[in-house]
Amino acid sequence: MKTIAAAFLFCTSITANLNGQNLINQATNAINNATQNSGGRGSNLSNDEVVSGLREALDIGSKNASGSASKRDGFLKNSLIKIPFPKEAKVVETKARQLGMGSQVDRFVTTMNRAAEEASKEAAPVFVQAIKTMTITDGINILRGGDNAATMYLKGRTSNELTTKFSPIVKKAIQKVELTKYWKPIITSYNKIPGVKKQNPDLDRYVTEKTLEGLFTLLAQEEAKIRKDPMAQVTDLLRRVFGGR
């Protein structure tokens, strides 16, 4: 199953950089070679069926990850991806709670996670576009990788590009949920304390980084399900490509 699902990502990279029918044939041959030692999964499919199945799996996985993150409490109530108070400003949180501003701190944390949930509504097309930039060499490496090989590729190779693309999305979400309204009284009160080092973390950057980190975590889960779980193969085509039908 591992080699078959990895092969689907290999083929996605090939079809995204298509230069002719020979590359399609190379993609199909990669699937057929992999299936010879995997119980025949994905064999006897036409080129069009293989490509359609791979794109369908990619589309479903990306939408599931962003859909899970973008629902209400998708970040806030998920301990794996919940965004905490900025680590570099932990002293601010501690002092604010000592000053009786615990409720304001909690509202700020909630609002950061609401911004991440709002931004995640537009995550799927960002990830899909990034995946389309994979080269044939990248695809071969993913083919030989583990259950989260595609996710690790994206995180390692496209984080800067994704951050650039995602930053304005997060900035817009931060404005929508009025994050600074909850942050300003906390940081203002702290910075008025005599002798403290002034703090002013870049909230746009922090929320962007944490939102992407959370989405990568969910994407890894979706990748693993597509590779291993028949219940995640929700269409006939996916079952034929990944389920050995």
C-alpha positions as CSV (number, residue, x, y, z in Angstrom):
1,M,0.0,0.0,0.0
2,K,2.9,2.4,0.9
3,T,4.5,2.1,-2.5
4,I,1.1,2.5,-4.4
5,A,0.1,5.6,-2.5
6,A,3.6,7.1,-2.8
7,A,3.4,6.3,-6.5
8,F,0.3,8.5,-6.8
9,L,2.3,11.5,-5.6
10,F,5.1,10.6,-8.0
11,C,2.6,10.6,-10.9
12,T,1.1,13.9,-9.7
13,S,4.5,15.5,-10.1
14,I,5.0,14.0,-13.5
15,T,1.6,15.1,-14.8
16,A,2.1,18.6,-13.4
17,N,5.3,18.9,-15.5
18,L,3.9,17.1,-18.5
19,N,6.0,17.3,-21.7
20,G,4.3,14.6,-23.8
21,Q,2.8,11.2,-23.9
22,N,6.1,9.6,-23.0
23,L,5.9,11.1,-19.5
24,I,2.4,9.8,-19.0
25,N,3.7,6.4,-20.0
26,Q,6.5,6.7,-17.5
27,A,4.0,7.5,-14.8
28,T,1.9,4.5,-15.6
29,N,4.9,2.3,-15.7
30,A,5.9,3.5,-12.3
31,I,2.5,2.5,-10.9
32,N,2.6,-0.9,-12.7
33,N,6.1,-1.7,-11.5
34,A,5.1,-0.8,-7.9
35,T,1.9,-2.9,-8.1
36,Q,3.7,-6.1,-9.2
37,N,4.9,-6.5,-5.6
38,S,1.8,-5.1,-4.0
39,G,-1.0,-7.5,-4.8
40,G,-2.0,-5.9,-8.1
41,R,-3.4,-2.7,-6.6
42,G,-3.9,0.0,-9.2
43,S,-3.1,-2.3,-12.1
44,N,-5.1,-2.6,-15.3
45,L,-6.0,1.1,-15.3
46,S,-5.9,3.4,-18.3
47,N,-3.6,6.4,-18.3
48,D,-6.7,8.7,-17.8
49,E,-8.0,6.7,-14.9
50,V,-4.6,6.7,-13.1
51,V,-4.2,10.5,-13.5
52,S,-7.8,11.1,-12.5
53,G,-7.4,8.9,-9.5
54,L,-4.3,10.7,-8.3
55,R,-5.7,14.1,-8.8
56,E,-8.9,13.0,-7.0
57,A,-7.0,11.7,-4.0
58,L,-4.9,14.9,-3.8
59,D,-8.0,17.1,-4.0
60,I,-9.8,15.2,-1.3
61,G,-6.9,15.1,1.0
62,S,-6.2,18.8,0.8
63,K,-9.9,19.7,1.2
64,N,-10.2,17.4,4.2
65,A,-7.2,19.0,5.9
66,S,-8.3,22.5,5.3
67,G,-11.9,21.7,6.1
68,S,-11.0,20.2,9.5
69,A,-8.8,23.2,10.3
70,S,-11.3,25.8,9.2
71,K,-14.4,24.7,11.1
72,R,-15.2,26.4,14.4
73,D,-12.8,25.1,17.1
74,G,-10.8,23.3,14.4
75,F,-7.6,24.8,15.9
76,L,-8.9,25.9,19.3
77,K,-10.1,22.5,20.4
78,N,-7.5,20.4,18.7
79,S,-4.6,19.9,21.1
80,L,-2.3,18.9,18.2
81,I,-2.5,22.2,16.5
82,K,-3.9,24.8,19.0
83,I,-2.0,28.0,18.8
84,P,-0.6,29.0,22.2
85,F,0.5,32.4,23.5
86,P,3.7,33.4,21.7
87,K,6.6,31.7,23.3
88,E,8.9,34.7,22.9
89,A,6.4,36.7,24.9
90,K,5.7,34.1,27.6
91,V,6.8,36.6,30.2
92,V,4.0,38.9,29.0
93,E,1.4,36.2,29.6
94,T,2.8,35.4,33.0
95,K,2.8,39.0,34.2
96,A,-0.6,39.7,32.6
97,R,-2.2,36.8,34.6
98,Q,-0.5,38.1,37.8
99,L,-2.1,41.5,37.1
100,G,-5.5,39.9,36.9
101,M,-5.8,39.9,33.1
102,G,-6.3,36.1,32.8
103,S,-9.6,36.5,30.9
104,Q,-8.0,38.9,28.5
105,V,-5.2,36.5,27.8
106,D,-7.6,33.6,27.2
107,R,-9.7,35.8,24.8
108,F,-6.5,36.7,22.9
109,V,-5.5,33.0,22.6
110,T,-9.0,32.1,21.4
111,T,-9.0,34.9,18.8
112,M,-5.6,33.8,17.5
113,N,-7.0,30.4,16.8
114,R,-10.1,31.9,15.3
115,A,-7.8,33.7,12.9
116,A,-6.1,30.5,12.0
117,E,-9.5,28.8,11.4
118,E,-10.6,31.7,9.2
119,A,-7.4,31.6,7.2
120,S,-7.6,27.8,6.7
121,K,-10.7,28.3,4.6
122,E,-8.4,29.3,1.7
123,A,-5.6,26.8,2.4
124,A,-6.6,24.0,-0.1
125,P,-5.8,25.8,-3.3
126,V,-2.5,27.1,-1.9
127,F,-1.4,23.5,-1.1
128,V,-2.6,22.1,-4.4
129,Q,-0.6,24.7,-6.3
130,A,2.5,24.0,-4.3
131,I,2.2,20.3,-5.0
132,K,2.0,20.9,-8.7
133,T,5.5,22.4,-8.6
134,M,7.1,19.1,-7.7
135,T,9.7,17.8,-10.2
136,I,10.2,14.3,-11.4
137,T,13.2,13.9,-9.1
138,D,11.1,15.1,-6.1
139,G,8.5,12.5,-7.1
140,I,11.1,9.7,-7.1
141,N,12.2,10.7,-3.6
142,I,8.6,10.7,-2.4
143,L,8.0,7.4,-4.0
144,R,10.9,6.0,-1.9
145,G,9.8,7.8,1.3
146,G,7.7,7.0,4.3
147,D,4.0,7.5,5.1
148,N,4.4,11.3,5.4
149,A,7.0,11.8,2.6
150,A,4.8,14.2,0.6
151,T,4.0,16.3,3.7
152,M,7.7,16.5,4.7
153,Y,8.6,17.4,1.1
154,L,6.1,20.3,1.2
155,K,7.3,21.5,4.6
156,G,10.9,21.3,3.7
157,R,10.9,22.6,0.2
158,T,8.0,25.0,0.0
159,S,7.5,26.6,3.5
160,N,9.0,29.9,2.4
161,E,6.8,30.1,-0.7
162,L,3.7,29.0,1.2
163,T,4.4,31.6,3.9
164,T,4.6,34.3,1.3
165,K,1.4,33.2,-0.3
166,F,-0.4,32.6,3.0
167,S,0.7,35.8,4.9
168,P,-1.9,38.1,3.3
169,I,-4.6,35.4,3.9
170,V,-3.8,35.3,7.6
171,K,-3.5,39.1,7.8
172,K,-7.0,39.5,6.4
173,A,-8.3,36.9,8.9
174,I,-6.6,38.7,11.8
175,Q,-8.3,41.9,10.8
176,K,-11.6,40.1,10.5
177,V,-11.5,38.7,14.0
178,E,-10.0,41.9,15.4
179,L,-7.1,40.2,17.1
180,T,-5.2,43.4,17.9
181,K,-8.2,44.5,20.0
182,Y,-7.5,41.7,22.4
183,W,-3.7,42.0,22.2
184,K,-3.3,45.8,22.7
185,P,-4.4,46.1,26.3
186,I,-2.3,43.1,27.3
187,I,0.9,44.4,25.7
188,T,0.3,48.0,26.7
189,S,-0.2,47.1,30.4
190,Y,3.0,45.0,30.3
191,N,5.2,47.6,28.7
192,K,4.1,50.1,31.3
193,I,5.8,48.1,34.1
194,P,9.0,49.8,35.2
195,G,12.2,48.1,34.2
196,V,10.7,45.4,31.9
197,K,12.1,44.8,28.4
198,K,9.5,46.1,25.9
199,Q,7.8,43.4,24.0
200,N,6.0,43.6,20.6
201,P,6.0,40.3,18.7
202,D,5.0,40.1,15.1
203,L,1.5,38.6,15.4
204,D,0.9,38.4,11.7
205,R,4.1,36.3,11.2
206,Y,3.4,34.2,14.4
207,V,-0.1,33.3,13.4
208,T,0.9,32.5,9.8
209,E,3.7,30.2,10.9
210,K,1.5,28.4,13.5
211,T,-1.4,28.1,11.0
212,L,0.8,26.5,8.4
213,E,2.3,24.2,11.0
214,G,-1.2,23.1,12.0
215,L,-2.2,22.5,8.4
216,F,0.9,20.4,7.8
217,T,0.0,18.3,10.8
218,L,-3.5,17.6,9.5
219,L,-2.2,17.1,6.0
220,A,0.2,14.4,7.3
221,Q,-2.8,12.7,8.9
222,E,-4.8,12.8,5.6
223,E,-1.8,11.4,3.7
224,A,-1.5,8.5,6.1
225,K,-5.2,7.7,5.8
226,I,-5.1,7.7,2.0
227,R,-2.1,5.4,2.1
228,K,-3.6,2.9,4.6
229,D,-7.3,3.3,5.4
230,P,-9.8,1.8,2.9
231,M,-12.5,4.1,4.6
232,A,-10.5,7.1,3.2
233,Q,-10.9,5.8,-0.3
234,V,-14.3,7.3,-0.7
235,T,-14.9,6.9,-4.4
236,D,-14.8,4.0,-6.8
237,L,-11.8,5.3,-8.6
238,L,-9.8,5.8,-5.3
239,R,-10.7,2.2,-4.3
240,R,-9.4,0.9,-7.6
241,V,-6.2,2.8,-7.4
242,F,-5.4,2.3,-3.8
243,G,-7.6,-0.6,-2.6
244,G,-6.6,-3.4,-4.9
245,R,-10.0,-3.7,-6.7
